């Protein structure tokens, strides 16, 4: 097993840009300001993001063995559309 640096850099860039300025970052900023314990908030937030990412990688890796990539992309697109509509309707 070897590190594919192209995949690493692409993944880092995509996740970094996707997470920039999202609700998670704002929540972490608010918690750090409220608690005055930025290191504790950082460790908690980093661990939570690592766990969620591990879950996503595990599910994606498993699905990749059984389903065509096209289906996975379509399901993800539908999921994003549903979340967007729910947000527009103030249901989320």
Phi and psi in radians as a Rosetta constraint file:
Dihedral C 1 N 2 CA 2 C 2 CIRCULARHARMONIC -2.273 0.35
Dihedral N 2 CA 2 C 2 N 3 CIRCULARHARMONIC 2.771 0.35
Dihedral C 2 N 3 CA 3 C 3 CIRCULARHARMONIC -1.401 0.35
Dihedral N 3 CA 3 C 3 N 4 CIRCULARHARMONIC 2.186 0.35
Dihedral C 3 N 4 CA 4 C 4 CIRCULARHARMONIC -1.631 0.35
Dihedral N 4 CA 4 C 4 N 5 CIRCULARHARMONIC 1.747 0.35
Dihedral C 4 N 5 CA 5 C 5 CIRCULARHARMONIC -1.140 0.35
Dihedral N 5 CA 5 C 5 N 6 CIRCULARHARMONIC -0.526 0.35
Dihedral C 5 N 6 CA 6 C 6 CIRCULARHARMONIC -1.146 0.35
Dihedral N 6 CA 6 C 6 N 7 CIRCULARHARMONIC -0.783 0.35
Dihedral C 6 N 7 CA 7 C 7 CIRCULARHARMONIC -1.124 0.35
Dihedral N 7 CA 7 C 7 N 8 CIRCULARHARMONIC -0.723 0.35
Dihedral C 7 N 8 CA 8 C 8 CIRCULARHARMONIC -1.029 0.35
Dihedral N 8 CA 8 C 8 N 9 CIRCULARHARMONIC -0.891 0.35
Dihedral C 8 N 9 CA 9 C 9 CIRCULARHARMONIC -1.144 0.35
Dihedral N 9 CA 9 C 9 N 10 CIRCULARHARMONIC -0.711 0.35
Dihedral C 9 N 10 CA 10 C 10 CIRCULARHARMONIC -1.103 0.35
Dihedral N 10 CA 10 C 10 N 11 CIRCULARHARMONIC -0.784 0.35
Dihedral C 10 N 11 CA 11 C 11 CIRCULARHARMONIC -1.116 0.35
Dihedral N 11 CA 11 C 11 N 12 CIRCULARHARMONIC -0.818 0.35
Dihedral C 11 N 12 CA 12 C 12 CIRCULARHARMONIC -1.019 0.35
Dihedral N 12 CA 12 C 12 N 13 CIRCULARHARMONIC -0.842 0.35
Dihedral C 12 N 13 CA 13 C 13 CIRCULARHARMONIC -1.079 0.35
Dihedral N 13 CA 13 C 13 N 14 CIRCULARHARMONIC -0.773 0.35
Dihedral C 13 N 14 CA 14 C 14 CIRCULARHARMONIC -1.134 0.35
Dihedral N 14 CA 14 C 14 N 15 CIRCULARHARMONIC -0.806 0.35
Dihedral C 14 N 15 CA 15 C 15 CIRCULARHARMONIC -1.197 0.35
Dihedral N 15 CA 15 C 15 N 16 CIRCULARHARMONIC -0.732 0.35
Dihedral C 15 N 16 CA 16 C 16 CIRCULARHARMONIC -1.029 0.35
Dihedral N 16 CA 16 C 16 N 17 CIRCULARHARMONIC -0.850 0.35
Dihedral C 16 N 17 CA 17 C 17 CIRCULARHARMONIC -1.189 0.35
Dihedral N 17 CA 17 C 17 N 18 CIRCULARHARMONIC -0.641 0.35
Dihedral C 17 N 18 CA 18 C 18 CIRCULARHARMONIC -1.168 0.35
Dihedral N 18 CA 18 C 18 N 19 CIRCULARHARMONIC -0.598 0.35
Dihedral C 18 N 19 CA 19 C 19 CIRCULARHARMONIC -1.492 0.35
Dihedral N 19 CA 19 C 19 N 20 CIRCULARHARMONIC -0.285 0.35
Dihedral C 19 N 20 CA 20 C 20 CIRCULARHARMONIC -1.122 0.35
Dihedral N 20 CA 20 C 20 N 21 CIRCULARHARMONIC 2.088 0.35
Dihedral C 20 N 21 CA 21 C 21 CIRCULARHARMONIC 1.317 0.35
Dihedral N 21 CA 21 C 21 N 22 CIRCULARHARMONIC 0.243 0.35
Dihedral C 21 N 22 CA 22 C 22 CIRCULARHARMONIC -1.503 0.35
Dihedral N 22 CA 22 C 22 N 23 CIRCULARHARMONIC -3.125 0.35
Dihedral C 22 N 23 CA 23 C 23 CIRCULARHARMONIC -1.054 0.35
Dihedral N 23 CA 23 C 23 N 24 CIRCULARHARMONIC -0.589 0.35
Dihedral C 23 N 24 CA 24 C 24 CIRCULARHARMONIC -1.124 0.35
Dihedral N 24 CA 24 C 24 N 25 CIRCULARHARMONIC -0.782 0.35
Dihedral C 24 N 25 CA 25 C 25 CIRCULARHARMONIC -1.136 0.35
Dihedral N 25 CA 25 C 25 N 26 CIRCULARHARMONIC -0.715 0.35
Dihedral C 25 N 26 CA 26 C 26 CIRCULARHARMONIC -1.148 0.35
Dihedral N 26 CA 26 C 26 N 27 CIRCULARHARMONIC -0.690 0.35
Dihedral C 26 N 27 CA 27 C 27 CIRCULARHARMONIC -1.111 0.35
Dihedral N 27 CA 27 C 27 N 28 CIRCULARHARMONIC -0.752 0.35
Dihedral C 27 N 28 CA 28 C 28 CIRCULARHARMONIC -1.115 0.35
Dihedral N 28 CA 28 C 28 N 29 CIRCULARHARMONIC -0.724 0.35
Dihedral C 28 N 29 CA 29 C 29 CIRCULARHARMONIC -1.087 0.35
Dihedral N 29 CA 29 C 29 N 30 CIRCULARHARMONIC -0.757 0.35
Dihedral C 29 N 30 CA 30 C 30 CIRCULARHARMONIC -1.131 0.35
Dihedral N 30 CA 30 C 30 N 31 CIRCULARHARMONIC -0.779 0.35
Dihedral C 30 N 31 CA 31 C 31 CIRCULARHARMONIC -1.100 0.35
Dihedral N 31 CA 31 C 31 N 32 CIRCULARHARMONIC -0.704 0.35
Dihedral C 31 N 32 CA 32 C 32 CIRCULARHARMONIC -1.125 0.35
Dihedral N 32 CA 32 C 32 N 33 CIRCULARHARMONIC -0.688 0.35
Dihedral C 32 N 33 CA 33 C 33 CIRCULARHARMONIC -1.189 0.35
Dihedral N 33 CA 33 C 33 N 34 CIRCULARHARMONIC -0.726 0.35
Dihedral C 33 N 34 CA 34 C 34 CIRCULARHARMONIC -1.186 0.35
Dihedral N 34 CA 34 C 34 N 35 CIRCULARHARMONIC -0.797 0.35
Dihedral C 34 N 35 CA 35 C 35 CIRCULARHARMONIC -1.504 0.35
Dihedral N 35 CA 35 C 35 N 36 CIRCULARHARMONIC -0.346 0.35
Dihedral C 35 N 36 CA 36 C 36 CIRCULARHARMONIC 1.049 0.35
Dihedral N 36 CA 36 C 36 N 37 CIRCULARHARMONIC 0.491 0.35
Dihedral C 36 N 37 CA 37 C 37 CIRCULARHARMONIC -2.257 0.35
Dihedral N 37 CA 37 C 37 N 38 CIRCULARHARMONIC 1.214 0.35
Dihedral C 37 N 38 CA 38 C 38 CIRCULARHARMONIC -1.092 0.35
Dihedral N 38 CA 38 C 38 N 39 CIRCULARHARMONIC -0.610 0.35
Dihedral C 38 N 39 CA 39 C 39 CIRCULARHARMONIC -1.146 0.35
Dihedral N 39 CA 39 C 39 N 40 CIRCULARHARMONIC -0.745 0.35
Dihedral C 39 N 40 CA 40 C 40 CIRCULARHARMONIC -1.116 0.35
Dihedral N 40 CA 40 C 40 N 41 CIRCULARHARMONIC -0.736 0.35
Dihedral C 40 N 41 CA 41 C 41 CIRCULARHARMONIC -1.136 0.35
Dihedral N 41 CA 41 C 41 N 42 CIRCULARHARMONIC -0.725 0.35
Dihedral C 41 N 42 CA 42 C 42 CIRCULARHARMONIC -1.056 0.35
Dihedral N 42 CA 42 C 42 N 43 CIRCULARHARMONIC -0.823 0.35
Dihedral C 42 N 43 CA 43 C 43 CIRCULARHARMONIC -1.102 0.35
Dihedral N 43 CA 43 C 43 N 44 CIRCULARHARMONIC -0.759 0.35
Dihedral C 43 N 44 CA 44 C 44 CIRCULARHARMONIC -1.111 0.35
Dihedral N 44 CA 44 C 44 N 45 CIRCULARHARMONIC -0.778 0.35
Dihedral C 44 N 45 CA 45 C 45 CIRCULARHARMONIC -1.168 0.35
Dihedral N 45 CA 45 C 45 N 46 CIRCULARHARMONIC -0.731 0.35
Dihedral C 45 N 46 CA 46 C 46 CIRCULARHARMONIC -1.131 0.35
Dihedral N 46 CA 46 C 46 N 47 CIRCULARHARMONIC -0.729 0.35
Dihedral C 46 N 47 CA 47 C 47 CIRCULARHARMONIC -1.140 0.35
Dihedral N 47 CA 47 C 47 N 48 CIRCULARHARMONIC -0.729 0.35
Dihedral C 47 N 48 CA 48 C 48 CIRCULARHARMONIC -1.095 0.35
Dihedral N 48 CA 48 C 48 N 49 CIRCULARHARMONIC -0.774 0.35
Dihedral C 48 N 49 CA 49 C 49 CIRCULARHARMONIC -1.137 0.35
Dihedral N 49 CA 49 C 49 N 50 CIRCULARHARMONIC -0.669 0.35
Dihedral C 49 N 50 CA 50 C 50 CIRCULARHARMONIC -1.111 0.35
Dihedral N 50 CA 50 C 50 N 51 CIRCULARHARMONIC -0.732 0.35
Dihedral C 50 N 51 CA 51 C 51 CIRCULARHARMONIC -1.147 0.35
Dihedral N 51 CA 51 C 51 N 52 CIRCULARHARMONIC -0.770 0.35
Dihedral C 51 N 52 CA 52 C 52 CIRCULARHARMONIC -1.137 0.35
Dihedral N 52 CA 52 C 52 N 53 CIRCULARHARMONIC -0.706 0.35
Dihedral C 52 N 53 CA 53 C 53 CIRCULARHARMONIC -1.132 0.35
Dihedral N 53 CA 53 C 53 N 54 CIRCULARHARMONIC -0.726 0.35
Dihedral C 53 N 54 CA 54 C 54 CIRCULARHARMONIC -1.074 0.35
Dihedral N 54 CA 54 C 54 N 55 CIRCULARHARMONIC -0.713 0.35
Dihedral C 54 N 55 CA 55 C 55 CIRCULARHARMONIC -1.099 0.35
Dihedral N 55 CA 55 C 55 N 56 CIRCULARHARMONIC -0.788 0.35
Dihedral C 55 N 56 CA 56 C 56 CIRCULARHARMONIC -1.089 0.35
Dihedral N 56 CA 56 C 56 N 57 CIRCULARHARMONIC -0.741 0.35
Dihedral C 56 N 57 CA 57 C 57 CIRCULARHARMONIC -1.142 0.35
Dihedral N 57 CA 57 C 57 N 58 CIRCULARHARMONIC -0.736 0.35
Dihedral C 57 N 58 CA 58 C 58 CIRCULARHARMONIC -1.104 0.35
Dihedral N 58 CA 58 C 58 N 59 CIRCULARHARMONIC -0.812 0.35
Dihedral C 58 N 59 CA 59 C 59 CIRCULARHARMONIC -1.156 0.35
Dihedral N 59 CA 59 C 59 N 60 CIRCULARHARMONIC -0.777 0.35
Dihedral C 59 N 60 CA 60 C 60 CIRCULARHARMONIC -1.102 0.35
Dihedral N 60 CA 60 C 60 N 61 CIRCULARHARMONIC -0.716 0.35
Dihedral C 60 N 61 CA 61 C 61 CIRCULARHARMONIC -1.117 0.35
Dihedral N 61 CA 61 C 61 N 62 CIRCULARHARMONIC -0.711 0.35
Dihedral C 61 N 62 CA 62 C 62 CIRCULARHARMONIC -1.191 0.35
Dihedral N 62 CA 62 C 62 N 63 CIRCULARHARMONIC -0.794 0.35
Dihedral C 62 N 63 CA 63 C 63 CIRCULARHARMONIC -1.103 0.35
Dihedral N 63 CA 63 C 63 N 64 CIRCULARHARMONIC -0.596 0.35
Dihedral C 63 N 64 CA 64 C 64 CIRCULARHARMONIC -1.094 0.35
Dihedral N 64 CA 64 C 64 N 65 CIRCULARHARMONIC -0.373 0.35
Dihedral C 64 N 65 CA 65 C 65 CIRCULARHARMONIC -1.451 0.35
Dihedral N 65 CA 65 C 65 N 66 CIRCULARHARMONIC -0.358 0.35
Dihedral C 65 N 66 CA 66 C 66 CIRCULARHARMONIC -2.003 0.35
Dihedral N 66 CA 66 C 66 N 67 CIRCULARHARMONIC -0.433 0.35
Dihedral C 66 N 67 CA 67 C 67 CIRCULARHARMONIC -2.118 0.35
Dihedral N 67 CA 67 C 67 N 68 CIRCULARHARMONIC 2.604 0.35
Dihedral C 67 N 68 CA 68 C 68 CIRCULARHARMONIC -1.160 0.35
Dihedral N 68 CA 68 C 68 N 69 CIRCULARHARMONIC 2.543 0.35
Dihedral C 68 N 69 CA 69 C 69 CIRCULARHARMONIC -0.971 0.35
Dihedral N 69 CA 69 C 69 N 70 CIRCULARHARMONIC -0.629 0.35
Dihedral C 69 N 70 CA 70 C 70 CIRCULARHARMONIC -1.026 0.35
Dihedral N 70 CA 70 C 70 N 71 CIRCULARHARMONIC -0.727 0.35
Dihedral C 70 N 71 CA 71 C 71 CIRCULARHARMONIC -1.160 0.35
Dihedral N 71 CA 71 C 71 N 72 CIRCULARHARMONIC -0.726 0.35
Dihedral C 71 N 72 CA 72 C 72 CIRCULARHARMONIC -1.089 0.35
Dihedral N 72 CA 72 C 72 N 73 CIRCULARHARMONIC -0.761 0.35
Dihedral C 72 N 73 CA 73 C 73 CIRCULARHARMONIC -1.105 0.35
Dihedral N 73 CA 73 C 73 N 74 CIRCULARHARMONIC -0.709 0.35
Dihedral C 73 N 74 CA 74 C 74 CIRCULARHARMONIC -1.134 0.35
Dihedral N 74 CA 74 C 74 N 75 CIRCULARHARMONIC -0.747 0.35
Dihedral C 74 N 75 CA 75 C 75 CIRCULARHARMONIC -1.095 0.35
Dihedral N 75 CA 75 C 75 N 76 CIRCULARHARMONIC -0.714 0.35
Dihedral C 75 N 76 CA 76 C 76 CIRCULARHARMONIC -1.112 0.35
Dihedral N 76 CA 76 C 76 N 77 CIRCULARHARMONIC -0.724 0.35
Dihedral C 76 N 77 CA 77 C 77 CIRCULARHARMONIC -1.095 0.35
Dihedral N 77 CA 77 C 77 N 78 CIRCULARHARMONIC -0.764 0.35
Dihedral C 77 N 78 CA 78 C 78 CIRCULARHARMONIC -1.083 0.35
Dihedral N 78 CA 78 C 78 N 79 CIRCULARHARMONIC -0.732 0.35
Dihedral C 78 N 79 CA 79 C 79 CIRCULARHARMONIC -1.042 0.35
Dihedral N 79 CA 79 C 79 N 80 CIRCULARHARMONIC -0.771 0.35
Dihedral C 79 N 80 CA 80 C 80 CIRCULARHARMONIC -1.121 0.35
Dihedral N 80 CA 80 C 80 N 81 CIRCULARHARMONIC -0.691 0.35
Dihedral C 80 N 81 CA 81 C 81 CIRCULARHARMONIC -1.106 0.35
Dihedral N 81 CA 81 C 81 N 82 CIRCULARHARMONIC -0.788 0.35
Dihedral C 81 N 82 CA 82 C 82 CIRCULARHARMONIC -1.058 0.35
Dihedral N 82 CA 82 C 82 N 83 CIRCULARHARMONIC -0.801 0.35
Dihedral C 82 N 83 CA 83 C 83 CIRCULARHARMONIC -1.075 0.35
Dihedral N 83 CA 83 C 83 N 84 CIRCULARHARMONIC -0.738 0.35
Dihedral C 83 N 84 CA 84 C 84 CIRCULARHARMONIC -1.083 0.35
Dihedral N 84 CA 84 C 84 N 85 CIRCULARHARMONIC -0.772 0.35
Dihedral C 84 N 85 CA 85 C 85 CIRCULARHARMONIC -1.119 0.35
Dihedral N 85 CA 85 C 85 N 86 CIRCULARHARMONIC -0.749 0.35
Dihedral C 85 N 86 CA 86 C 86 CIRCULARHARMONIC -1.081 0.35
Dihedral N 86 CA 86 C 86 N 87 CIRCULARHARMONIC -0.678 0.35
Dihedral C 86 N 87 CA 87 C 87 CIRCULARHARMONIC -1.156 0.35
Dihedral N 87 CA 87 C 87 N 88 CIRCULARHARMONIC -0.712 0.35
Dihedral C 87 N 88 CA 88 C 88 CIRCULARHARMONIC -1.089 0.35
Dihedral N 88 CA 88 C 88 N 89 CIRCULARHARMONIC -0.599 0.35
Dihedral C 88 N 89 CA 89 C 89 CIRCULARHARMONIC -1.538 0.35
Dihedral N 89 CA 89 C 89 N 90 CIRCULARHARMONIC 0.150 0.35
Dihedral C 89 N 90 CA 90 C 90 CIRCULARHARMONIC 0.992 0.35
Dihedral N 90 CA 90 C 90 N 91 CIRCULARHARMONIC 0.583 0.35
Dihedral C 90 N 91 CA 91 C 91 CIRCULARHARMONIC -1.681 0.35
Dihedral N 91 CA 91 C 91 N 92 CIRCULARHARMONIC -0.113 0.35
